[in-house]
């Protein structure tokens, strides 16, 4: 009887460990065009999925064309599902801050408009505190030579973008835009975050 109880306890402990290992969390970042940024997070160890979409606006279920006008108030964002046992939210924040220019208001490179704003939509109090602390440190150390203007806001309804926006780089790697704009970002990622990348 004692042996059976020990076996049952071992199985229970193993199931709990497996459940913890499989638990995922969400992070949502806006950092310019989602075509450019989706491919970056897809390469990270511990990232389970990345969806391009829209968040932070006042219109339900907006289309890409509507978001592009700037009138809906949405930002182009990535909803990242990740395993915190393999990659932390702090790690994701580091990639976020170093993969775009967080000092330009409503602009990333040639892309201009509120839909391209730098924004973090936090899902938990811990995420909020980590994002605010990191932003404050960047500004205190004058890391960019200019003030970080990234907005930090509570998560709002997320709307998945049209199917042709998903896996954009994977499906269009040979397109001029991908070679000229996205590829250099991926090359930088491989230099700066090599240890965090999937094999």
Z-matrix of the N, CA and C atoms (Angstrom, degrees):
N
C 1 1.459
C 2 1.531 1 111.20
N 3 1.322 2 115.42 1 -43.73
C 4 1.470 3 120.42 2 -179.95
C 5 1.530 4 110.39 3 -61.07
N 6 1.336 5 114.60 4 -40.01
C 7 1.472 6 119.76 5 -179.95
C 8 1.529 7 110.83 6 -63.82
N 9 1.332 8 116.79 7 -41.17
C 10 1.474 9 121.07 8 179.56
C 11 1.527 10 110.54 9 -63.36
N 12 1.335 11 116.26 10 -41.57
C 13 1.465 12 120.64 11 178.82
C 14 1.528 13 110.66 12 -62.55
N 15 1.343 14 116.16 13 -42.53
C 16 1.473 15 120.15 14 178.97
C 17 1.527 16 111.20 15 -63.09
N 18 1.337 17 116.23 16 -40.29
C 19 1.468 18 120.38 17 179.01
C 20 1.534 19 109.86 18 -64.58
N 21 1.338 20 115.73 19 -44.24
C 22 1.465 21 120.18 20 179.34
C 23 1.523 22 111.64 21 -61.95
N 24 1.330 23 115.90 22 -40.75
C 25 1.464 24 120.19 23 178.43
C 26 1.527 25 110.96 24 -64.82
N 27 1.318 26 116.67 25 -39.27
C 28 1.472 27 121.26 26 178.75
C 29 1.526 28 111.21 27 -64.53
N 30 1.349 29 115.31 28 -43.04
C 31 1.466 30 120.01 29 178.70
C 32 1.525 31 110.32 30 -63.77
N 33 1.327 32 116.83 31 -42.47
C 34 1.458 33 121.54 32 178.72
C 35 1.523 34 111.31 33 -61.31
N 36 1.335 35 116.80 34 -44.70
C 37 1.467 36 121.50 35 178.87
C 38 1.528 37 110.90 36 -62.59
N 39 1.343 38 116.69 37 -40.61
C 40 1.461 39 121.21 38 179.41
C 41 1.524 40 110.47 39 -65.42
N 42 1.341 41 116.49 40 -42.33
C 43 1.474 42 120.09 41 178.33
C 44 1.523 43 111.56 42 -62.96
N 45 1.338 44 116.55 43 -39.25
C 46 1.463 45 120.16 44 178.34
C 47 1.529 46 111.03 45 -65.52
N 48 1.330 47 116.43 46 -41.65
C 49 1.470 48 120.85 47 178.66
C 50 1.522 49 110.55 48 -63.00
N 51 1.357 50 115.81 49 -41.93
C 52 1.466 51 119.63 50 178.73
C 53 1.519 52 111.19 51 -64.91
N 54 1.340 53 116.11 52 -40.11
C 55 1.463 54 120.01 53 179.40
C 56 1.519 55 110.81 54 -63.37
N 57 1.343 56 116.51 55 -40.99
C 58 1.459 57 120.36 56 178.89
C 59 1.522 58 110.97 57 -65.89
N 60 1.333 59 115.30 58 -39.79
C 61 1.454 60 119.88 59 -179.79
C 62 1.525 61 112.63 60 -66.02
N 63 1.344 62 116.41 61 -28.26
C 64 1.457 63 120.84 62 -177.80
C 65 1.526 64 112.77 63 -91.56
N 66 1.311 65 117.90 64 -10.40
C 67 1.467 66 121.30 65 -178.02
C 68 1.529 67 109.55 66 -63.75
N 69 1.316 68 115.31 67 133.77
C 70 1.464 69 119.14 68 179.06
C 71 1.529 70 109.96 69 -120.12
N 72 1.324 71 114.34 70 160.46
C 73 1.457 72 121.74 71 176.75
C 74 1.519 73 108.29 72 -131.63
N 75 1.332 74 115.44 73 169.19
C 76 1.463 75 120.24 74 -179.38
C 77 1.526 76 111.04 75 -116.76
N 78 1.321 77 115.38 76 146.18
C 79 1.465 78 123.17 77 171.83
C 80 1.524 79 105.88 78 -132.62
N 81 1.324 80 116.59 79 141.34
C 82 1.469 81 119.89 80 -179.87
C 83 1.526 82 109.75 81 -130.22
N 84 1.333 83 114.95 82 121.54
C 85 1.461 84 121.75 83 -177.34
C 86 1.527 85 110.84 84 -128.24
N 87 1.337 86 115.62 85 140.10
C 88 1.457 87 122.04 86 168.80
C 89 1.519 88 107.03 87 -114.71
N 90 1.316 89 116.18 88 125.88
C 91 1.466 90 119.96 89 -175.27
C 92 1.527 91 110.86 90 -149.77
N 93 1.330 92 114.40 91 42.69
C 94 1.455 93 118.77 92 -178.08
C 95 1.518 94 110.69 93 100.50
N 96 1.303 95 116.00 94 -158.38
C 97 1.459 96 122.53 95 -178.48
C 98 1.525 97 111.37 96 -59.33
N 99 1.329 98 116.72 97 127.03
C 100 1.461 99 117.94 98 -178.31
C 101 1.520 100 112.97 99 -70.21
N 102 1.319 101 118.43 100 -17.95
C 103 1.462 102 119.63 101 173.64
C 104 1.529 103 110.04 102 -59.96
N 105 1.337 104 115.19 103 -40.17
C 106 1.471 105 120.83 104 -176.04
C 107 1.516 106 112.44 105 -73.35
N 108 1.321 107 116.32 106 -33.93
C 109 1.461 108 119.24 107 -167.56
C 110 1.523 109 114.37 108 -100.38
N 111 1.318 110 117.15 109 -22.61
C 112 1.464 111 121.11 110 179.85
C 113 1.534 112 111.10 111 -57.25
N 114 1.332 113 115.78 112 -46.84
C 115 1.474 114 120.55 113 -175.88
C 116 1.525 115 112.33 114 -62.92
N 117 1.327 116 117.05 115 -29.40
C 118 1.466 117 121.18 116 -179.92
C 119 1.524 118 110.46 117 -63.51
N 120 1.323 119 116.68 118 -52.27
C 121 1.463 120 120.49 119 -175.82
C 122 1.523 121 112.56 120 -73.05
N 123 1.325 122 117.03 121 -26.28
C 124 1.462 123 119.88 122 177.45
C 125 1.531 124 111.57 123 -63.58
N 126 1.319 125 117.54 124 -23.36
C 127 1.466 126 121.31 125 -176.91
C 128 1.522 127 113.89 126 -85.68
N 129 1.331 128 118.32 127 -7.65
C 130 1.460 129 121.06 128 -173.94
C 131 1.521 130 112.99 129 -84.10
N 132 1.326 131 116.18 130 137.13
C 133 1.466 132 121.50 131 173.65
C 134 1.521 133 108.82 132 -59.61
N 135 1.319 134 116.49 133 137.85
C 136 1.459 135 120.36 134 177.45
C 137 1.507 136 114.26 135 90.52
N 138 1.333 137 117.14 136 -12.58
C 139 1.464 138 120.17 137 176.23
C 140 1.524 139 107.65 138 -84.79
N 141 1.322 140 115.53 139 121.04
C 142 1.461 141 122.04 140 -176.11
C 143 1.524 142 111.14 141 -86.37
N 144 1.326 143 116.22 142 -43.99
C 145 1.473 144 119.71 143 178.48
C 146 1.524 145 109.94 144 -155.53
N 147 1.328 146 114.84 145 156.28
C 148 1.468 147 122.09 146 176.39
C 149 1.525 148 107.22 147 -133.67
N 150 1.327 149 115.72 148 124.78
C 151 1.463 150 120.64 149 177.31
C 152 1.524 151 108.83 150 -116.09
N 153 1.318 152 115.95 151 132.07
C 154 1.460 153 120.71 152 173.84
C 155 1.525 154 108.21 153 -85.93
N 156 1.337 155 115.47 154 139.68
C 157 1.456 156 117.89 155 -179.78
C 158 1.512 157 112.62 156 -170.11
N 159 1.328 158 115.12 157 -160.15
C 160 1.460 159 122.09 158 -174.11
C 161 1.527 160 109.91 159 -129.20
N 162 1.329 161 115.81 160 139.94
C 163 1.465 162 119.79 161 179.93
C 164 1.530 163 109.56 162 -152.27
N 165 1.333 164 114.60 163 154.08
C 166 1.457 165 119.97 164 172.88
C 167 1.509 166 115.27 165 91.25
N 168 1.326 167 117.63 166 11.77
C 169 1.461 168 120.19 167 -178.23
C 170 1.516 169 113.13 168 -107.12
N 171 1.322 170 114.87 169 -172.54
C 172 1.463 171 120.33 170 -174.80
C 173 1.526 172 113.29 171 -115.08
N 174 1.319 173 117.41 172 7.67
C 175 1.466 174 121.74 173 -179.72
C 176 1.526 175 108.58 174 -117.41
N 177 1.316 176 116.62 175 133.29
C 178 1.468 177 120.05 176 179.01
C 179 1.521 178 110.80 177 -75.81
N 180 1.323 179 115.72 178 139.05
C 181 1.466 180 123.26 179 174.07
C 182 1.532 181 113.29 180 49.01
N 183 1.335 182 117.08 181 58.06
C 184 1.469 183 119.51 182 -177.39
C 185 1.526 184 112.44 183 -73.78
N 186 1.303 185 116.35 184 156.10
C 187 1.466 186 121.46 185 173.79
C 188 1.531 187 108.73 186 -92.22
N 189 1.312 188 116.03 187 164.81
C 190 1.465 189 121.21 188 177.54
C 191 1.535 190 110.48 189 -58.64
N 192 1.326 191 115.69 190 -42.84
C 193 1.466 192 120.15 191 -179.31
C 194 1.527 193 111.03 192 -61.41
N 195 1.335 194 116.73 193 -39.94
C 196 1.468 195 120.63 194 179.03
C 197 1.524 196 111.33 195 -67.71
N 198 1.324 197 116.85 196 -42.44
C 199 1.463 198 120.79 197 179.47
C 200 1.526 199 110.19 198 -63.03
N 201 1.329 200 116.73 199 -38.16
C 202 1.470 201 121.57 200 -178.56
C 203 1.528 202 113.12 201 -63.10
N 204 1.318 203 117.75 202 -23.11
C 205 1.469 204 119.75 203 178.63
C 206 1.531 205 111.06 204 -71.69
N 207 1.339 206 116.38 205 -22.64
C 208 1.460 207 120.65 206 -176.91
C 209 1.518 208 113.01 207 86.07
N 210 1.330 209 117.47 208 -9.53
C 211 1.464 210 120.27 209 -174.75
C 212 1.526 211 113.40 210 -79.21
N 213 1.334 212 118.56 211 -20.30
C 214 1.472 213 119.54 212 -178.19
C 215 1.527 214 111.71 213 -79.01
N 216 1.339 215 116.39 214 -20.45
C 217 1.460 216 120.61 215 -179.41
C 218 1.513 217 114.68 216 84.19
N 219 1.329 218 117.91 217 0.83
C 220 1.464 219 120.48 218 -179.83
C 221 1.524 220 111.63 219 -78.55
N 222 1.314 221 114.21 220 154.05
C 223 1.467 222 121.54 221 169.43
C 224 1.521 223 108.02 222 -107.39
N 225 1.314 224 116.29 223 147.81
C 226 1.467 225 119.92 224 169.40
C 227 1.522 226 106.54 225 -72.86
N 228 1.326 227 116.34 226 123.57
C 229 1.459 228 120.11 227 -175.06
C 230 1.527 229 111.42 228 -134.04
N 231 1.329 230 113.28 229 168.61
C 232 1.459 231 121.92 230 172.05
C 233 1.520 232 108.18 231 -115.86
N 234 1.321 233 116.79 232 128.96
C 235 1.462 234 120.59 233 170.66
C 236 1.526 235 106.36 234 -100.35
N 237 1.325 236 115.06 235 111.96
C 238 1.464 237 121.99 236 -173.32
C 239 1.526 238 109.25 237 -104.87
N 240 1.317 239 116.59 238 123.94
C 241 1.465 240 121.55 239 173.33
C 242 1.521 241 106.42 240 -100.46
N 243 1.335 242 116.35 241 126.08
C 244 1.465 243 119.64 242 -174.89
C 245 1.520 244 111.29 243 -139.80
N 246 1.318 245 114.28 244 159.67
C 247 1.463 246 121.85 245 177.73
C 248 1.530 247 107.17 246 -98.75
N 249 1.354 248 117.74 247 110.74
C 250 1.467 249 119.89 248 -176.59
C 251 1.527 250 113.79 249 -67.98
N 252 1.338 251 116.82 250 -10.63
C 253 1.462 252 119.92 251 175.21
C 254 1.532 253 110.59 252 -77.44
N 255 1.347 254 115.73 253 -17.67
C 256 1.472 255 120.54 254 -177.72
C 257 1.525 256 113.14 255 -110.91
N 258 1.317 257 116.42 256 -30.86
C 259 1.466 258 120.32 257 177.59
C 260 1.530 259 107.53 258 -146.17
N 261 1.306 260 116.72 259 136.28
C 262 1.463 261 120.18 260 -176.81
C 263 1.525 262 111.09 261 -91.94
N 264 1.312 263 114.79 262 163.91
C 265 1.467 264 119.78 263 175.72
C 266 1.529 265 109.90 264 -63.34
N 267 1.320 266 115.90 265 -35.76
C 268 1.471 267 120.03 266 177.76
C 269 1.532 268 110.74 267 -61.58
N 270 1.335 269 116.85 268 -39.95
C 271 1.470 270 120.87 269 176.42
C 272 1.534 271 110.58 270 -61.27
N 273 1.334 272 115.74 271 -44.04
C 274 1.466 273 120.03 272 179.78
C 275 1.524 274 110.82 273 -63.41
N 276 1.333 275 115.88 274 -39.86
C 277 1.465 276 119.51 275 176.87
C 278 1.523 277 111.43 276 -61.22
N 279 1.327 278 116.22 277 -40.52
C 280 1.467 279 119.77 278 -179.79
C 281 1.529 280 110.41 279 -61.40
N 282 1.333 281 116.53 280 -43.51
C 283 1.465 282 120.13 281 177.94
C 284 1.531 283 109.82 282 -64.66
N 285 1.323 284 116.16 283 -42.06
C 286 1.471 285 120.90 284 177.83
C 287 1.524 286 111.08 285 -56.16
N 288 1.340 287 117.13 286 -53.61
C 289 1.466 288 120.32 287 -175.64
C 290 1.528 289 111.97 288 -63.75
N 291 1.333 290 117.22 289 -34.08
C 292 1.466 291 120.20 290 -173.96
C 293 1.527 292 114.02 291 -92.55
N 294 1.350 293 116.83 292 -0.57
C 295 1.465 294 119.08 293 -176.39
C 296 1.528 295 113.54 294 -109.89
N 297 1.336 296 117.23 295 6.70
C 298 1.463 297 120.08 296 174.80
C 299 1.528 298 107.61 297 -156.24
N 300 1.317 299 116.37 298 177.24
C 301 1.460 300 121.10 299 179.06
C 302 1.534 301 108.94 300 -98.57
N 303 1.337 302 118.09 301 102.76
C 304 1.466 303 120.52 302 -177.34
C 305 1.522 304 113.51 303 -82.79
N 306 1.331 305 117.18 304 9.64
C 307 1.475 306 120.55 305 -178.17
C 308 1.528 307 112.48 306 -102.83
N 309 1.317 308 118.02 307 -5.05
C 310 1.465 309 120.17 308 -178.28
C 311 1.520 310 109.36 309 -102.37
N 312 1.305 311 117.09 310 122.98
C 313 1.452 312 122.27 311 -177.62
C 314 1.524 313 110.71 312 -78.14
N 315 1.321 314 115.50 313 121.08
C 316 1.472 315 121.68 314 176.83
C 317 1.527 316 113.11 315 56.80
N 318 1.319 317 115.94 316 37.16
C 319 1.464 318 119.59 317 179.55
C 320 1.527 319 110.77 318 -157.27
N 321 1.330 320 115.55 319 139.91
C 322 1.457 321 122.59 320 167.73
C 323 1.516 322 106.95 321 -137.38
N 324 1.330 323 115.98 322 109.66
C 325 1.458 324 120.05 323 -177.94
C 326 1.520 325 110.92 324 59.17
N 327 1.324 326 115.62 325 -126.37
C 328 1.467 327 120.61 326 -178.81
C 329 1.525 328 112.29 327 -80.95
N 330 1.336 329 117.10 328 -11.49
C 331 1.468 330 120.74 329 -178.25
C 332 1.523 331 109.99 330 -84.57
N 333 1.330 332 115.79 331 121.46
C 334 1.461 333 120.56 332 -176.26
C 335 1.525 334 110.41 333 -127.41
N 336 1.336 335 116.44 334 138.90
C 337 1.462 336 121.71 335 179.36
C 338 1.515 337 110.13 336 138.63
N 339 1.328 338 116.30 337 159.47
C 340 1.466 339 120.12 338 -177.28
C 341 1.527 340 112.02 339 -63.14
N 342 1.324 341 117.44 340 -23.12
C 343 1.473 342 119.93 341 179.00
C 344 1.525 343 112.23 342 -68.37
N 345 1.344 344 116.67 343 -14.27
C 346 1.467 345 121.00 344 179.80
C 347 1.530 346 112.21 345 -105.56
N 348 1.324 347 117.09 346 16.01
C 349 1.461 348 120.37 347 -176.87
C 350 1.529 349 111.99 348 -67.16
N 351 1.317 350 114.07 349 154.46
C 352 1.461 351 121.87 350 175.42
C 353 1.523 352 107.74 351 -84.89
N 354 1.335 353 116.28 352 117.59
C 355 1.461 354 119.67 353 -175.25
C 356 1.528 355 111.13 354 -150.95
N 357 1.309 356 114.91 355 143.41
C 358 1.462 357 122.25 356 172.52
C 359 1.524 358 107.02 357 -114.66
N 360 1.324 359 116.72 358 122.94
C 361 1.460 360 121.39 359 172.87
C 362 1.525 361 107.32 360 -101.26
N 363 1.319 362 116.38 361 108.60
C 364 1.473 363 119.34 362 -176.01
C 365 1.533 364 111.08 363 -86.75
N 366 1.342 365 114.24 364 148.04
C 367 1.463 366 121.58 365 -178.49
C 368 1.521 367 112.57 366 -104.78
N 369 1.322 368 117.46 367 -17.56
C 370 1.467 369 121.14 368 -179.55
C 371 1.529 370 109.07 369 -139.99
N 372 1.323 371 115.41 370 165.37
C 373 1.464 372 120.34 371 176.69
C 374 1.529 373 110.54 372 -62.69
N 375 1.331 374 116.69 373 -38.13
C 376 1.473 375 120.70 374 178.71
C 377 1.527 376 110.68 375 -60.52
N 378 1.335 377 116.52 376 -43.55
C 379 1.464 378 119.98 377 178.85
C 380 1.525 379 110.43 378 -62.31
N 381 1.326 380 116.96 379 -42.57
C 382 1.463 381 121.13 380 178.85
C 383 1.525 382 110.78 381 -59.00
N 384 1.331 383 115.92 382 -48.70
C 385 1.466 384 120.44 383 -177.03
C 386 1.521 385 111.72 384 -64.88
N 387 1.339 386 116.77 385 -41.68
C 388 1.470 387 120.12 386 178.82
C 389 1.532 388 110.80 387 -63.62
N 390 1.325 389 117.08 388 -43.76
C 391 1.473 390 121.12 389 -179.33
C 392 1.523 391 110.89 390 -64.52
N 393 1.333 392 116.73 391 -43.99
C 394 1.467 393 120.27 392 -179.61
C 395 1.524 394 111.60 393 -65.99
N 396 1.334 395 116.24 394 -39.44
C 397 1.464 396 120.57 395 179.10
C 398 1.534 397 110.78 396 -64.50
N 399 1.332 398 115.95 397 -45.16
C 400 1.470 399 121.20 398 -178.93
C 401 1.532 400 109.69 399 -63.34
N 402 1.337 401 116.66 400 -44.91
C 403 1.468 402 120.61 401 179.81
C 404 1.530 403 110.43 402 -61.46
N 405 1.330 404 116.54 403 -43.34
C 406 1.470 405 120.72 404 -179.94
C 407 1.529 406 110.97 405 -62.25
N 408 1.332 407 117.02 406 -39.82
C 409 1.477 408 121.03 407 178.65
C 410 1.521 409 110.89 408 -65.23
N 411 1.338 410 116.57 409 -41.55
C 412 1.472 411 120.04 410 178.96
C 413 1.527 412 110.62 411 -61.41
N 414 1.319 413 116.18 412 -41.61
C 415 1.471 414 119.84 413 179.83
C 416 1.521 415 111.95 414 -72.73
N 417 1.339 416 116.67 415 -37.74
C 418 1.469 417 120.61 416 -179.24
C 419 1.528 418 111.22 417 -65.03
N 420 1.333 419 116.16 418 -35.05
C 421 1.468 420 120.43 419 -179.11
C 422 1.530 421 112.19 420 -92.90
N 423 1.346 422 116.22 421 -0.92
C 424 1.464 423 121.30 422 -178.45
C 425 1.527 424 110.88 423 53.52
N 426 1.339 425 114.77 424 45.05
C 427 1.469 426 122.39 425 -172.64
C 428 1.525 427 113.74 426 -57.83
N 429 1.321 428 117.23 427 -31.54
C 430 1.466 429 120.62 428 -177.21
C 431 1.523 430 112.90 429 -106.94
N 432 1.339 431 116.27 430 -2.69
C 433 1.458 432 119.46 431 -176.48
C 434 1.515 433 112.10 432 79.22
N 435 1.320 434 116.05 433 -4.85
C 436 1.466 435 122.88 434 177.16
C 437 1.525 436 107.41 435 -143.19
N 438 1.320 437 116.05 436 162.72
C 439 1.460 438 121.25 437 -178.88
C 440 1.527 439 111.82 438 -70.05
N 441 1.321 440 116.55 439 136.10
C 442 1.463 441 121.92 440 174.02
C 443 1.525 442 107.98 441 -74.95
N 444 1.336 443 116.92 442 127.17
C 445 1.462 444 121.06 443 -176.26
C 446 1.532 445 112.59 444 -109.20
N 447 1.303 446 117.24 445 7.97
C 448 1.461 447 121.70 446 -179.76
C 449 1.523 448 111.52 447 -53.12
N 450 1.324 449 116.80 448 128.73
C 451 1.466 450 121.76 449 175.66
C 452 1.525 451 108.96 450 -81.87
N 453 1.322 452 116.86 451 143.32
C 454 1.464 453 122.49 452 176.40
C 455 1.520 454 106.66 453 -122.74
N 456 1.336 455 115.62 454 111.38
C 457 1.460 456 120.83 455 -172.11
C 458 1.525 457 110.74 456 -133.64
N 459 1.329 458 115.66 457 154.95
C 460 1.471 459 120.63 458 175.14
C 461 1.526 460 109.20 459 -64.26
N 462 1.333 461 115.58 460 143.75
C 463 1.463 462 120.74 461 179.73
C 464 1.524 463 110.68 462 -57.37
N 465 1.309 464 114.31 463 141.66
C 466 1.466 465 122.30 464 178.95
C 467 1.531 466 107.61 465 -122.35
N 468 1.319 467 119.47 466 176.86
C 469 1.469 468 118.74 467 179.04
C 470 1.526 469 111.81 468 -54.83
N 471 1.319 470 114.78 469 132.47
C 472 1.463 471 121.98 470 179.72
C 473 1.519 472 108.28 471 -104.29
N 474 1.333 473 115.89 472 132.60
C 475 1.461 474 121.36 473 179.27
C 476 1.528 475 108.48 474 -117.55
N 477 1.321 476 116.26 475 122.00
C 478 1.466 477 121.02 476 -179.25
C 479 1.522 478 109.17 477 -66.64
N 480 1.329 479 115.86 478 134.47
C 481 1.468 480 120.65 479 178.77
C 482 1.526 481 110.64 480 -72.12
N 483 1.302 482 115.30 481 165.61
C 484 1.458 483 122.08 482 -179.91
C 485 1.531 484 110.72 483 -55.56
N 486 1.327 485 115.90 484 153.51
C 487 1.472 486 121.45 485 -172.16
C 488 1.528 487 112.90 486 -57.98
N 489 1.330 488 118.04 487 -32.78
C 490 1.474 489 119.06 488 -177.65
C 491 1.528 490 112.85 489 -70.41
N 492 1.346 491 117.34 490 -11.74
C 493 1.465 492 120.75 491 176.04
C 494 1.528 493 111.81 492 -86.70
N 495 1.329 494 117.31 493 -18.04
C 496 1.460 495 120.54 494 -176.21
C 497 1.530 496 110.26 495 -79.53
N 498 1.334 497 116.14 496 140.00
C 499 1.477 498 121.55 497 179.85
C 500 1.531 499 110.63 498 53.70
N 501 1.314 500 115.72 499 40.88
C 502 1.465 501 119.92 500 -171.85
C 503 1.525 502 112.50 501 -59.99
N 504 1.333 503 116.66 502 -48.22
C 505 1.462 504 118.77 503 -178.05
C 506 1.532 505 111.16 504 -66.54
N 507 1.320 506 116.35 505 -42.26
C 508 1.476 507 119.72 506 179.69
C 509 1.522 508 111.33 507 -58.55
N 510 1.321 509 116.07 508 -38.27
C 511 1.463 510 120.70 509 -176.38
C 512 1.531 511 114.08 510 -87.64
N 513 1.334 512 116.93 511 -12.71
C 514 1.472 513 119.83 512 -174.65
C 515 1.528 514 112.56 513 -136.92
N 516 1.325 515 117.34 514 32.40
C 517 1.466 516 121.36 515 -172.72
C 518 1.523 517 113.62 516 -57.13
N 519 1.320 518 117.62 517 -27.46
C 520 1.463 519 120.28 518 -177.74
C 521 1.532 520 113.64 519 -88.86
N 522 1.314 521 116.70 520 -5.87
C 523 1.470 522 119.71 521 179.83
C 524 1.524 523 109.90 522 -67.37
N 525 1.339 524 118.64 523 145.17
C 526 1.469 525 121.40 524 -178.39
C 527 1.534 526 113.21 525 -53.17
N 528 1.338 527 117.03 526 -42.57
C 529 1.469 528 119.91 527 -179.49
C 530 1.533 529 111.02 528 -59.79
N 531 1.318 530 115.61 529 -42.72
C 532 1.465 531 119.67 530 -179.26
C 533 1.522 532 111.33 531 -65.46
N 534 1.322 533 117.01 532 -41.34
C 535 1.472 534 120.60 533 -178.73
C 536 1.525 535 111.50 534 -70.21
N 537 1.339 536 116.64 535 -38.03
C 538 1.467 537 120.38 536 -174.38
C 539 1.525 538 113.82 537 -85.86
N 540 1.335 539 117.55 538 -32.92
C 541 1.460 540 120.55 539 -173.17
C 542 1.528 541 112.88 540 -109.05
N 543 1.333 542 117.16 541 -47.01
C 544 1.467 543 120.12 542 -174.31
C 545 1.524 544 111.97 543 -81.27
N 546 1.324 545 117.76 544 -43.88
C 547 1.465 546 120.61 545 -176.93
C 548 1.531 547 112.89 546 -55.84
N 549 1.346 548 120.26 547 -45.03
C 550 1.472 549 119.22 548 177.70
C 551 1.537 550 112.77 549 -59.65
N 552 1.327 551 117.43 550 -33.64
C 553 1.468 552 120.54 551 177.82
C 554 1.532 553 110.05 552 -66.83
N 555 1.325 554 116.57 553 -39.64
C 556 1.464 555 120.63 554 178.99
C 557 1.530 556 111.00 555 -68.93
N 558 1.325 557 116.37 556 -36.89
C 559 1.469 558 120.08 557 177.80
C 560 1.529 559 110.54 558 -65.02
N 561 1.331 560 116.43 559 -39.06
C 562 1.466 561 120.99 560 176.70
C 563 1.524 562 109.93 561 -65.11
N 564 1.332 563 116.62 562 -42.36
C 565 1.461 564 121.70 563 178.74
C 566 1.525 565 110.59 564 -57.28
N 567 1.324 566 116.40 565 -43.29
C 568 1.467 567 120.33 566 -177.75
C 569 1.526 568 111.91 567 -67.20
N 570 1.313 569 116.79 568 -29.84
C 571 1.474 570 119.70 569 177.55
C 572 1.525 571 111.32 570 -77.06
N 573 1.328 572 116.68 571 -44.15
C 574 1.461 573 120.97 572 -172.52
C 575 1.522 574 112.91 573 -83.59
N 576 1.339 575 117.13 574 -35.10
C 577 1.467 576 120.70 575 -172.64
C 578 1.529 577 112.55 576 -123.04
N 579 1.307 578 116.89 577 34.54
C 580 1.467 579 120.86 578 -174.04
C 581 1.536 580 112.45 579 -54.24
N 582 1.331 581 117.50 580 -40.69
C 583 1.468 582 121.36 581 -177.15
C 584 1.530 583 112.73 582 -68.26
N 585 1.321 584 116.93 583 -18.88
C 586 1.473 585 120.71 584 -176.91
C 587 1.527 586 112.82 585 -96.18
N 588 1.330 587 117.57 586 0.39
C 589 1.451 588 120.16 587 -174.31
C 590 1.526 589 112.81 588 -89.26
N 591 1.328 590 115.30 589 150.78
C 592 1.458 591 120.57 590 173.81
C 593 1.520 592 108.68 591 -67.32
N 594 1.311 593 116.84 592 153.87
C 595 1.466 594 120.66 593 179.38
C 596 1.520 595 110.49 594 -71.96
